[in-house]
Structure formats: structure tokens, C-alpha cells
Amino acid sequence: MEDEKQSENSLIKENYLEKELEKYKKENFLLENEIHRKIWSQRDNFCNEADEFIKEYGILSDRRKKQLMSIRERNKTTFNDITHIKHGDEFINFENDIKKQKEEQNSKIIQSEQNLSCDEYLLSDDDLKDFQSSDSLQINTNTSDNENSTPEEPEQPEDFTPEEPEQPENCTLEESEPENSYQLSPENKLYALMDFDKIKI
């Protein structure tokens, strides 16, 4: 009798434990779903914040890009009841990375502006003196004077008369043909005598 009672009690306990275990599994499953829901909603909010940072600063590391792609592939729903959820370390690190990158960019811009200051390209007084006393500048001034000046004619005595070349008595000057005259053949002399202005075609 006692054995039967013990076996019944053990069965009751087992049934009870099984029911409790199933209940716990269901609760745990619901709890896991709730946790995942909050996690993914938090990550979706992280994606939106990341988009705002990208629009503002235009920078995002490759690791963050891959992370955003994986989050958006998994999380296809959005949740708005997450005001009580704090941002995780992941988002805080992302924000710090953005701040660091922006500070580095600003420092680079300031350094480049300092390196390209106008003072470095201004000539000092000594450099200007050397440049003004250089031979190249003197040569340029001489050439400019020569261009503007007219050549001086050599002085001639007052009684100077140019001598004409002597020519022989029987010498007759032959009229030289103009340089641009054409040698016409006998056949083409007729065309040369024609008045082409009066010819109508």
C-alpha cells in the first residue's frame, strides 16, 4: 500500500513538474520574445539615429555600415513603445566615434588652413631688394626702353651731298618687269588683252 501511495505521489509530482516546466517554458518563451522585441526596437532606433548622423556628418565606418545592414535585414518591424529603454553601449560608442571623427576632421581643416596661410607666400623686404636688383629685371627694363626708343641716324656734315653713281654715255636703262608679272605664252596673250570686266558669263 505504501508503495502504491509513493508511486502515486511521484506521478503527481512528475505531472506537476511537467506542468510547471511547460508553464516556465511558455513564460520564458514570452519573456525571450519580449526581450528580443525590445532589443530589436532599440536597434531600430539606433538605425534611425545613425541615419541622422550620416545626414549631418556624412561619415560612417564600414563596420557600422555592415552592422546597420544586418540589423535592417533581421528587424523588419518598428516599435514605438521604447521610451523607457536606455541606449546601449553600442550606440554610445557609435556616438563617441562620430564625435572623434568630427574632431579629427576639424583639426585637419585647421592645420591645413594654418599651413596655407598667406604670410608664407609674401616676400620679405630682403627678397624684394634682391629681386629688384637682379639682372633679369635690368634686362627687361633695357628691352622695354629699346622698344620705345627710335634708332638714331648718324650725324652728317652740313655740306655733304650724296654722290650719284656714274653711268656710261650709251647706257639705256631697261625697264625691269614687275616682280609679280607673269610670263605668258603666245597662245595666252589673247586672254591677257581681253577686258574681263566687260565679259558676261
C-alpha positions in Angstrom: 0.0 0.0 0.0 2.7 2.4 0.9 4.5 1.6 -2.3 1.4 2.4 -4.3 0.9 5.7 -2.5 4.5 6.6 -3.1 4.2 5.8 -6.8 1.0 7.9 -7.0 2.7 10.8 -5.2 5.7 10.5 -7.5 3.4 10.6 -10.6 1.6 13.6 -9.2 4.9 15.3 -8.6 6.1 14.5 -12.1 2.9 15.7 -13.6 3.1 18.8 -11.5 6.7 19.3 -12.5 5.9 18.8 -16.2 3.1 21.3 -16.0 5.4 23.8 -14.2 8.1 23.2 -16.7 5.8 23.8 -19.6 4.5 26.9 -17.9 8.0 28.1 -17.3 8.9 27.4 -20.9 6.0 29.4 -22.1 6.8 32.2 -19.7 10.4 32.0 -20.7 9.5 32.0 -24.4 7.3 35.0 -23.9 10.0 36.7 -21.9 12.6 35.9 -24.5 10.3 37.3 -27.2 9.7 40.4 -25.1 13.5 40.8 -24.6 14.2 40.3 -28.3 11.4 42.7 -29.2 12.9 45.4 -27.0 16.4 44.7 -28.3 15.4 44.9 -31.9 13.3 48.0 -31.3 16.3 49.6 -29.6 18.5 48.6 -32.6 15.9 50.0 -35.0 16.1 53.3 -33.1 19.8 53.0 -33.3 19.5 52.7 -37.1 17.4 55.9 -37.2 19.9 57.8 -35.1 22.7 56.5 -37.3 20.9 57.8 -40.4 20.6 61.2 -38.7 24.4 61.2 -38.0 25.1 60.2 -41.6 23.0 63.0 -42.9 24.7 65.5 -40.6 28.3 64.4 -40.8 28.4 62.2 -43.9 30.7 59.7 -42.3 30.2 56.1 -41.2 32.7 53.3 -40.7 32.5 50.1 -42.8 31.9 48.1 -39.6 28.9 50.3 -38.8 27.5 50.0 -42.3 27.6 46.2 -42.1 26.0 46.3 -38.7 23.2 48.5 -40.0 22.6 46.2 -42.9 22.4 43.1 -40.7 20.1 44.9 -38.3 17.7 46.0 -41.1 17.7 42.6 -42.6 16.6 41.0 -39.3 14.4 43.7 -37.9 11.5 44.3 -40.3 9.1 45.8 -37.8 9.3 49.0 -35.8 8.2 49.6 -32.2 7.3 53.0 -30.7 6.9 51.9 -27.0 10.6 52.0 -26.1 10.9 55.4 -24.4 11.8 53.7 -21.1 14.6 51.7 -22.7 18.1 53.2 -22.5 20.5 53.2 -25.3 23.1 50.5 -25.0 26.9 50.8 -25.0 26.8 50.1 -28.8 25.0 53.4 -29.6 27.1 55.3 -27.1 30.3 54.0 -28.7 28.9 55.0 -32.1 28.2 58.5 -30.9 31.7 58.8 -29.4 33.2 57.5 -32.7 31.3 60.2 -34.6 32.5 62.9 -32.2 36.1 61.7 -32.5 35.9 61.6 -36.3 34.4 65.1 -36.4 37.1 66.4 -34.1 39.8 64.9 -36.2 38.3 66.4 -39.4 38.1 69.8 -37.7 41.7 69.6 -36.5 42.9 68.6 -40.0 41.0 71.5 -41.5 42.6 73.9 -39.0 46.0 72.5 -39.7 45.6 72.8 -43.5 44.4 76.4 -43.1 47.4 77.2 -41.0 49.8 75.6 -43.4 48.2 77.5 -46.3 48.3 80.9 -44.6 49.0 83.9 -46.8 52.0 85.0 -44.8 54.1 82.2 -46.2 53.6 83.4 -49.8 54.5 87.1 -49.1 58.1 88.2 -50.0 60.1 89.8 -47.3 61.9 93.1 -47.7 65.2 91.4 -48.4 63.7 89.2 -51.0 62.2 92.2 -52.8 65.5 94.1 -52.8 67.2 91.0 -54.3 64.5 90.7 -56.9 64.7 94.4 -57.9 68.5 94.3 -58.2 68.5 91.1 -60.2 70.0 91.1 -63.8 66.7 89.7 -65.2 64.8 92.8 -64.2 67.5 95.1 -65.6 67.4 93.2 -68.9 63.7 93.6 -69.1 63.9 97.3 -68.5 66.5 97.7 -71.1 64.5 95.8 -73.7 61.4 97.9 -72.9 63.5 101.1 -73.4 64.8 99.8 -76.7 61.3 99.0 -77.9 60.0 102.5 -77.2 63.1 104.3 -78.5 63.7 105.3 -82.2 67.0 104.5 -83.8 69.3 107.5 -84.0 70.6 108.5 -87.5 74.3 109.1 -87.8 75.4 112.7 -87.9 76.4 114.0 -91.4 78.3 117.2 -92.2 76.4 120.2 -93.5 78.0 120.3 -96.9 77.5 116.6 -97.5 75.9 115.7 -100.8 75.3 112.1 -101.8 77.2 111.0 -104.8 75.3 109.5 -107.7 76.7 106.5 -109.4 78.3 107.2 -112.7 76.7 105.7 -115.8 78.2 105.2 -119.3 77.0 107.6 -122.0 75.4 105.0 -124.3 73.8 103.2 -121.4 70.0 102.8 -121.6 68.1 101.7 -118.7 65.9 98.7 -119.3 62.6 98.7 -117.6 62.6 95.8 -115.2 59.4 93.8 -115.2 57.4 93.9 -112.0 58.0 91.2 -109.6 54.5 89.9 -109.7 54.3 89.8 -113.6 53.5 86.5 -115.2 55.3 85.2 -118.3 52.5 84.5 -120.8 52.9 82.1 -123.7 51.9 83.4 -127.2 48.6 81.4 -127.0 47.6 83.1 -123.8 48.5 86.7 -124.7 45.0 87.0 -126.2 43.4 86.3 -122.8 45.7 88.9 -121.2 44.5 91.6 -123.7 40.8 90.9 -123.0 38.8 93.2 -120.8 37.3 90.6 -118.4 35.2 93.2 -116.7 33.0 93.6 -119.8 32.6 89.9 -120.5 29.3 88.5 -119.3 29.0 84.8 -118.5 
